[in-house]
Amino acid sequence: MKSMNLVLISLISVTSCTHKEPVKPIKPNILFIAIDDLKPILGCYGNNIIKTPNIDRLAAMGTVFQSNYCQQAVCGPTRASLMTGMRPDHTGVWDLKTRMRDVNPDILSLPQYFVSQGYSTQGIGKIFDSRCVDKELDAPSWSVPYYRNSDDYYSSITGPPAYHYQLPENRKLVEMFTAEAAEKGIAEKDIRDYVLTLVKPSVECADVPDNAYGDGANALHAKDLLITLSKDSKPFFFAVGFVKPHLPFVSPKKYWDLYNRDEMPVAEYQKQALNGPEIAYHQSGELRSYTDIPELISFTDQKTGIGLPLEKQQELIHGYYAAISYTDAQVGILLNTLDSLGLTDNTIIVLWGDHGWHLGDHDLWCKHTNFEQAAKAPLIISAPWINSSSTNSPSEFVDIFPSLCDLSGLPIPAHLDGKSLVPVMENPEVRVKDFSVSQYPRSGNFQESNRLGYSEGKFMGYSIRTERYRFTLWMGENFRSTQAFSEELVVAAELYDYQSDPNETVNVIDDVNYKTISGELKQQMLGFLASQAKKN
């Protein structure tokens, strides 16, 4: 027995001596995963209902940024900002129609910079919003042409979806209205829009394989691309974008089956905040465009919100959760591929959702606000040589560009608006900034502009989020942070205390008990605006 113990001790000693911790490579690979409309309701963010084993697995390898915020809660602007490390007022993209390089031709994107540093940069799926870049999905960013959806990777049983849908009844309607459009002489480029005004349900539960839908097909394509990239002598920056859980909430039945409809967590507070300015809200217009919604809200004429019945709220939340679990499975394919190729210890992995999403709070759905549920977004960064952690240190999407430069040993371009988060990854108690900044534009109608006394009906709300508070100023006359601040342009202000009021039920901007903190936060806001104007 004694000799056996000595052998075991000897083996343990050899094992411990030969085990090596991951060492930072000279030029690590980067796997860059974007997920559309993903709010931070993940296991690693404390949600006990959602089933996200693969994203949680990544979180256990990296740093989870618990207090991360987007720059503008809508796809095109937030992605343009994240991908350039510049805030929306510098990218010039605040909507879903402005093409970034039309207004800012010399702007430098993150993958474009990595190309200049000897990387092979490739991408598939939704990274930039296609409406805000060129037809090549920002040609300067990629060292090879951007990969498109390929029919070769769709299920041989179903083929590609009919627009978004796979259920036979939905496919039949799409085919019928497509034929109808042709008979009416509608131009080919307009047929899709015509059909989707007639058949566009907000949810679909179909008993089909994962690759019956686009994200599943793209995950298989991305797997093959990773295998090819692993054989290249160059380090790679590989971007993979998943569309779900973006509306419509379509995913294979097995992901719906993970959840009980009756247990879906309906928003606790579904009203406007007391003393909240109307300009801060919207009418959930994106959701209203789905053909099963108008009949449910025909009874309401409220100025903001949507007033969905409880049953529909639960169905939508069920669909959103199912779509997240579906995408989580596709993330698992990427992680498993890295493992099988022996690349995990040589690859930085970044996962982000481009903004949050309202699930009925404030009677709002979708994004398009400065409120917590729209502005807060998930961010996980894994660098194999840095221990895993979770941090409440403030972070923003503009920080991703400098962080990846820092992690890769590359010079950080001086013009970037963000800061490297590497010090936070190395010590989660460290802070590199005191607050995060989001913004959102509103276009007021004629009556609204007159009511507020403004000739220009274009407003911008700037919002700073500290550990405890959110302070927002709404500015009129098409104000941007690149110009000098004027008190006369302030339309409305908001202040929320998340320690005492996590659901934003009361705007305390005029509460005498908050006079001091309101003044301090305003000074921080003015300091931020001044710093931005100075850069112009």
NORURHU-V423039 format. One record per residue. N is the residue number from 1. RES is the residue in three letters. NEAR is the number of other ideal C-beta (glycine too) atoms within 10 Angstrom. D_LAST is the distance of its C-alpha to the last C-alpha in Angstrom with 1 decimal. Layout:
n: [N	N]
res: [RES	RES]
near: [NEAR	NEAR]
d_last: [D_LAST	D_LAST]
This chain:
n: [1	2	3	4	5	6	7	8	9	10	11	12	13	14	15	16	17	18	19	20	21	22	23	24	25	26	27	28	29	30	31	32	33	34	35	36	37	38	39	40	41	42	43	44	45	46	47	48	49	50	51	52	53	54	55	56	57	58	59	60	61	62	63	64	65	66	67	68	69	70	71	72	73	74	75	76	77	78	79	80	81	82	83	84	85	86	87	88	89	90	91	92	93	94	95	96	97	98	99	100	101	102	103	104	105	106	107	108	109	110	111	112	113	114	115	116	117	118	119	120	121	122	123	124	125	126	127	128	129	130	131	132	133	134	135	136	137	138	139	140	141	142	143	144	145	146	147	148	149	150	151	152	153	154	155	156	157	158	159	160	161	162	163	164	165	166	167	168	169	170	171	172	173	174	175	176	177	178	179	180	181	182	183	184	185	186	187	188	189	190	191	192	193	194	195	196	197	198	199	200	201	202	203	204	205	206	207	208	209	210	211	212	213	214	215	216	217	218	219	220	221	222	223	224	225	226	227	228	229	230	231	232	233	234	235	236	237	238	239	240	241	242	243	244	245	246	247	248	249	250	251	252	253	254	255	256	257	258	259	260	261	262	263	264	265	266	267	268	269	270	271	272	273	274	275	276	277	278	279	280	281	282	283	284	285	286	287	288	289	290	291	292	293	294	295	296	297	298	299	300	301	302	303	304	305	306	307	308	309	310	311	312	313	314	315	316	317	318	319	320	321	322	323	324	325	326	327	328	329	330	331	332	333	334	335	336	337	338	339	340	341	342	343	344	345	346	347	348	349	350	351	352	353	354	355	356	357	358	359	360	361	362	363	364	365	366	367	368	369	370	371	372	373	374	375	376	377	378	379	380	381	382	383	384	385	386	387	388	389	390	391	392	393	394	395	396	397	398	399	400	401	402	403	404	405	406	407	408	409	410	411	412	413	414	415	416	417	418	419	420	421	422	423	424	425	426	427	428	429	430	431	432	433	434	435	436	437	438	439	440	441	442	443	444	445	446	447	448	449	450	451	452	453	454	455	456	457	458	459	460	461	462	463	464	465	466	467	468	469	470	471	472	473	474	475	476	477	478	479	480	481	482	483	484	485	486	487	488	489	490	491	492	493	494	495	496	497	498	499	500	501	502	503	504	505	506	507	508	509	510	511	512	513	514	515	516	517	518	519	520	521	522	523	524	525	526	527	528	529	530	531	532	533	534	535	536]
res: [MET	LYS	SER	MET	ASN	LEU	VAL	LEU	ILE	SER	LEU	ILE	SER	VAL	THR	SER	CYS	THR	HIS	LYS	GLU	PRO	VAL	LYS	PRO	ILE	LYS	PRO	ASN	ILE	LEU	PHE	ILE	ALA	ILE	ASP	ASP	LEU	LYS	PRO	ILE	LEU	GLY	CYS	TYR	GLY	ASN	ASN	ILE	ILE	LYS	THR	PRO	ASN	ILE	ASP	ARG	LEU	ALA	ALA	MET	GLY	THR	VAL	PHE	GLN	SER	ASN	TYR	CYS	GLN	GLN	ALA	VAL	CYS	GLY	PRO	THR	ARG	ALA	SER	LEU	MET	THR	GLY	MET	ARG	PRO	ASP	HIS	THR	GLY	VAL	TRP	ASP	LEU	LYS	THR	ARG	MET	ARG	ASP	VAL	ASN	PRO	ASP	ILE	LEU	SER	LEU	PRO	GLN	TYR	PHE	VAL	SER	GLN	GLY	TYR	SER	THR	GLN	GLY	ILE	GLY	LYS	ILE	PHE	ASP	SER	ARG	CYS	VAL	ASP	LYS	GLU	LEU	ASP	ALA	PRO	SER	TRP	SER	VAL	PRO	TYR	TYR	ARG	ASN	SER	ASP	ASP	TYR	TYR	SER	SER	ILE	THR	GLY	PRO	PRO	ALA	TYR	HIS	TYR	GLN	LEU	PRO	GLU	ASN	ARG	LYS	LEU	VAL	GLU	MET	PHE	THR	ALA	GLU	ALA	ALA	GLU	LYS	GLY	ILE	ALA	GLU	LYS	ASP	ILE	ARG	ASP	TYR	VAL	LEU	THR	LEU	VAL	LYS	PRO	SER	VAL	GLU	CYS	ALA	ASP	VAL	PRO	ASP	ASN	ALA	TYR	GLY	ASP	GLY	ALA	ASN	ALA	LEU	HIS	ALA	LYS	ASP	LEU	LEU	ILE	THR	LEU	SER	LYS	ASP	SER	LYS	PRO	PHE	PHE	PHE	ALA	VAL	GLY	PHE	VAL	LYS	PRO	HIS	LEU	PRO	PHE	VAL	SER	PRO	LYS	LYS	TYR	TRP	ASP	LEU	TYR	ASN	ARG	ASP	GLU	MET	PRO	VAL	ALA	GLU	TYR	GLN	LYS	GLN	ALA	LEU	ASN	GLY	PRO	GLU	ILE	ALA	TYR	HIS	GLN	SER	GLY	GLU	LEU	ARG	SER	TYR	THR	ASP	ILE	PRO	GLU	LEU	ILE	SER	PHE	THR	ASP	GLN	LYS	THR	GLY	ILE	GLY	LEU	PRO	LEU	GLU	LYS	GLN	GLN	GLU	LEU	ILE	HIS	GLY	TYR	TYR	ALA	ALA	ILE	SER	TYR	THR	ASP	ALA	GLN	VAL	GLY	ILE	LEU	LEU	ASN	THR	LEU	ASP	SER	LEU	GLY	LEU	THR	ASP	ASN	THR	ILE	ILE	VAL	LEU	TRP	GLY	ASP	HIS	GLY	TRP	HIS	LEU	GLY	ASP	HIS	ASP	LEU	TRP	CYS	LYS	HIS	THR	ASN	PHE	GLU	GLN	ALA	ALA	LYS	ALA	PRO	LEU	ILE	ILE	SER	ALA	PRO	TRP	ILE	ASN	SER	SER	SER	THR	ASN	SER	PRO	SER	GLU	PHE	VAL	ASP	ILE	PHE	PRO	SER	LEU	CYS	ASP	LEU	SER	GLY	LEU	PRO	ILE	PRO	ALA	HIS	LEU	ASP	GLY	LYS	SER	LEU	VAL	PRO	VAL	MET	GLU	ASN	PRO	GLU	VAL	ARG	VAL	LYS	ASP	PHE	SER	VAL	SER	GLN	TYR	PRO	ARG	SER	GLY	ASN	PHE	GLN	GLU	SER	ASN	ARG	LEU	GLY	TYR	SER	GLU	GLY	LYS	PHE	MET	GLY	TYR	SER	ILE	ARG	THR	GLU	ARG	TYR	ARG	PHE	THR	LEU	TRP	MET	GLY	GLU	ASN	PHE	ARG	SER	THR	GLN	ALA	PHE	SER	GLU	GLU	LEU	VAL	VAL	ALA	ALA	GLU	LEU	TYR	ASP	TYR	GLN	SER	ASP	PRO	ASN	GLU	THR	VAL	ASN	VAL	ILE	ASP	ASP	VAL	ASN	TYR	LYS	THR	ILE	SER	GLY	GLU	LEU	LYS	GLN	GLN	MET	LEU	GLY	PHE	LEU	ALA	SER	GLN	ALA	LYS	LYS	ASN]
near: [5	6	7	8	9	10	10	10	10	10	10	10	10	10	9	8	8	7	7	7	8	13	9	14	16	7	16	21	24	23	25	24	25	23	28	23	25	28	24	22	23	23	17	20	21	12	16	6	14	21	18	24	12	20	28	17	16	26	22	12	17	24	26	27	28	19	18	26	28	28	28	31	28	25	21	25	29	25	29	30	29	29	29	28	30	26	24	25	25	23	27	19	31	20	14	13	9	17	18	26	18	12	11	17	8	5	21	18	25	24	26	18	23	25	16	11	15	10	21	19	26	24	25	20	26	23	26	27	22	16	13	24	25	14	9	11	23	25	13	16	26	22	15	10	11	21	18	10	15	14	8	10	18	22	18	8	9	16	12	17	22	19	15	20	21	22	17	10	11	21	18	13	19	21	13	13	17	18	12	14	19	12	8	9	6	15	8	8	7	10	17	13	10	16	22	17	11	13	22	20	18	20	20	22	20	20	12	21	17	20	22	21	28	20	29	25	24	27	24	18	21	29	19	13	20	23	12	10	20	17	7	11	5	13	20	25	27	22	28	29	22	28	20	28	27	23	24	24	27	30	30	23	12	16	22	22	12	14	18	10	12	7	11	18	15	14	17	10	15	17	12	21	20	11	13	21	18	14	19	24	21	23	19	22	11	16	19	14	14	17	15	14	20	10	8	16	19	8	8	12	7	12	10	16	20	24	13	22	11	9	10	17	18	19	19	24	22	21	26	25	27	26	29	26	24	24	29	25	20	26	23	17	19	22	20	14	20	20	11	13	16	9	17	19	15	18	21	23	22	21	27	23	29	30	32	25	26	24	20	24	20	25	21	27	28	23	26	23	26	23	27	21	23	27	28	23	29	24	26	27	26	23	26	18	13	18	13	16	16	15	20	14	21	24	27	29	27	25	27	25	26	22	28	27	21	18	22	21	12	17	9	17	14	5	12	21	23	23	19	19	28	21	15	25	24	13	13	19	9	13	16	17	15	11	21	23	24	31	25	28	18	20	11	19	9	8	9	17	18	12	11	16	9	18	8	12	18	17	24	23	22	23	25	23	23	17	13	11	20	24	22	26	25	23	25	24	17	15	23	20	23	15	16	10	19	11	7	9	18	14	21	19	18	23	20	26	17	15	8	10	15	12	17	22	16	16	22	21	21	11	14	8	9	16	12	9	17	19	10	13	22	17	10	17	20	13	11	18	22	12	11	20	15	8	13	11]
d_last: [77.0	76.0	75.4	73.4	71.1	70.6	69.7	67.1	65.6	65.5	63.7	61.2	60.6	60.1	57.8	55.6	55.6	54.6	52.0	48.5	45.2	42.4	40.8	37.2	37.3	35.5	33.5	34.2	34.2	31.8	33.0	30.1	31.6	29.7	31.6	30.7	30.8	32.3	32.1	33.3	37.0	38.3	41.2	38.9	36.9	40.3	41.4	45.2	45.8	43.5	45.0	42.4	44.4	42.3	38.9	40.6	42.1	38.7	37.6	40.6	39.3	35.7	33.4	33.0	29.9	31.3	28.2	25.7	23.3	21.5	18.0	19.5	23.2	23.9	24.5	22.0	18.7	19.9	21.2	18.1	16.2	19.1	19.7	16.2	15.5	12.2	12.0	12.8	9.6	8.1	11.6	12.1	15.6	17.1	20.6	23.4	23.2	19.8	20.0	17.1	17.4	18.0	14.5	13.0	15.9	14.8	13.9	16.3	18.8	20.9	24.2	22.8	21.9	25.4	27.0	25.7	27.3	30.7	30.8	32.4	30.1	31.9	31.6	33.7	33.3	30.2	27.1	24.4	25.3	27.0	25.6	22.0	22.8	25.2	29.0	29.2	27.0	24.2	26.3	24.1	24.4	28.2	30.7	33.3	33.2	32.3	35.5	36.6	39.2	42.6	45.8	47.6	46.3	47.3	50.6	53.6	55.1	52.4	50.2	46.6	45.9	46.2	42.6	42.2	45.9	49.0	51.6	54.3	54.1	50.4	50.8	53.6	51.6	48.7	51.3	53.0	49.9	48.7	52.1	51.8	48.4	50.0	53.0	50.8	49.1	45.6	43.4	43.2	39.4	39.9	42.8	40.9	39.2	42.6	44.4	41.9	42.3	46.0	46.1	43.3	44.7	42.3	44.5	46.9	49.3	51.1	53.5	51.9	50.7	47.1	46.5	47.5	43.9	40.8	39.6	43.0	43.3	39.9	40.9	43.9	42.0	39.5	42.5	43.8	40.4	40.3	43.8	42.8	39.6	41.9	43.9	41.0	40.5	36.7	35.0	33.6	30.6	32.3	30.6	33.0	31.9	34.4	34.3	36.6	36.5	34.6	36.8	39.5	41.1	43.4	44.9	48.4	51.0	51.4	48.0	48.9	52.2	50.4	49.9	52.0	50.7	52.2	50.3	46.8	44.7	43.9	41.1	42.5	40.5	40.1	39.0	36.0	35.2	37.0	34.7	32.1	30.1	31.0	27.4	27.1	29.9	30.8	34.1	33.9	33.6	33.4	36.7	38.3	38.0	40.7	44.1	45.9	43.7	44.3	48.0	47.2	45.0	46.8	48.1	44.8	42.8	40.4	36.9	35.3	36.7	39.4	42.7	44.0	47.6	48.1	49.7	46.7	44.3	46.4	46.7	42.9	42.4	45.3	43.6	40.3	42.0	44.2	41.2	39.5	42.8	43.0	39.6	40.6	43.6	41.4	39.4	42.8	43.6	40.5	41.4	45.0	44.2	42.2	45.2	47.7	45.9	45.7	41.9	41.0	41.1	38.8	36.2	33.2	33.2	30.3	31.0	28.7	28.9	25.8	26.1	29.0	31.5	33.4	37.1	38.3	36.8	36.0	37.9	34.9	34.9	32.3	28.7	26.0	25.6	23.9	27.4	28.6	30.7	27.8	25.0	27.1	27.7	29.8	28.7	31.3	30.9	34.0	34.2	38.0	38.0	36.4	38.6	38.1	36.8	35.3	32.5	31.1	28.1	24.9	23.2	20.7	20.5	17.2	19.6	21.9	20.2	20.1	23.5	25.2	24.0	25.4	28.6	29.1	28.7	25.8	22.8	19.8	16.7	14.3	11.1	12.9	12.1	15.9	18.7	22.0	24.8	27.6	28.4	29.0	31.2	33.2	33.6	33.0	33.0	29.9	26.6	23.2	21.4	22.6	21.5	20.1	17.7	18.6	17.7	19.8	19.7	22.8	24.1	26.6	29.7	30.9	33.0	30.4	27.9	30.7	31.8	28.4	28.1	25.1	25.1	22.3	23.8	20.7	19.9	17.8	19.3	17.4	19.9	20.3	23.5	25.3	28.7	30.5	28.2	25.8	23.8	22.2	20.5	20.8	18.5	19.6	18.7	16.3	13.8	10.8	9.0	5.6	7.9	10.3	13.3	16.6	19.9	21.5	19.5	21.1	23.7	25.2	25.0	26.8	28.1	30.4	32.5	33.4	36.0	38.2	36.9	35.8	36.3	33.9	36.8	35.7	32.4	33.0	30.1	32.8	35.4	36.3	36.9	33.2	32.0	31.1	29.3	27.5	26.2	25.2	23.3	21.5	20.4	19.2	17.2	15.7	14.8	13.1	11.1	10.2	9.2	6.9	5.4	5.5	3.8	0.0]
